[in-house]
């Protein structure tokens, strides 16, 4: 499992579900739009602290960013 790709997919999905643009997340988190774009593309390897801060900017748990796709889908259906 490629954790960078998983985190990127989860981050992009949650951001879009919340109706946020990358620029809005930039304003909330302090991370640049370029960093967020790279994260969503699976090109970044965020630290635990970064994951926590990005999750706070989205209003979710940091666990949501690392949850495997199958569990994330099951959680959304509930």
C-alpha positions in Angstrom: 0.0 0.0 0.0 1.4 3.4 -1.0 0.7 5.6 2.0 1.4 8.8 0.2 -1.2 7.9 -2.5 -3.7 6.8 0.2 -3.3 10.0 2.2 -3.6 12.1 -1.0 -6.8 10.4 -2.1 -8.3 10.7 1.4 -7.3 14.3 1.7 -8.7 15.3 -1.7 -12.0 13.3 -1.1 -12.6 14.9 2.3 -11.7 18.4 1.1 -14.1 18.0 -1.8 -16.9 16.6 0.4 -16.5 19.7 2.6 -16.8 21.9 -0.4 -13.3 23.4 0.1 -10.8 24.6 -2.5 -7.1 24.0 -2.1 -6.8 27.8 -1.6 -9.3 27.7 1.3 -7.4 24.9 3.0 -4.2 27.0 2.5 -5.8 29.8 4.4 -7.0 27.5 7.2 -3.8 25.5 7.5 -0.9 27.7 6.5 0.3 25.1 4.0 0.7 26.4 0.5 -1.7 25.5 -2.3 1.3 23.9 -4.1 2.0 21.7 -1.0 -1.6 20.6 -0.8 -1.7 19.9 -4.6 1.4 17.7 -4.2 -0.1 16.0 -1.2 -3.2 15.1 -3.1 -1.1 13.8 -6.0 0.7 11.5 -3.6 4.0 13.3 -4.2 4.4 14.5 -0.6 5.4 12.5 2.5 3.8 14.5 5.4 4.9 14.1 9.0 2.5 13.1 11.7 2.4 16.7 12.9 1.5 17.9 9.3 -1.2 15.2 9.1 -2.7 16.4 12.4 -2.6 20.1 11.3 -4.2 19.4 7.9 -6.9 17.2 9.5 -7.7 20.1 11.9 -8.0 22.5 8.9 -10.5 20.0 7.4 -12.4 19.5 10.7 -11.7 15.8 10.8 -9.5 13.3 12.7 -6.0 12.7 11.5 -7.0 9.0 11.4 -9.4 9.8 8.6 -6.4 10.8 6.4 -4.7 7.4 6.8 -7.8 5.1 6.8 -7.7 2.5 4.1 -10.1 3.2 1.2 -12.4 0.2 2.0 -12.9 1.4 5.6 -13.4 5.0 4.5 -16.1 3.9 2.1 -17.9 1.8 4.8 -17.7 4.7 7.3 -19.3 7.1 4.8 -22.2 4.7 4.1 -23.2 4.7 7.8 
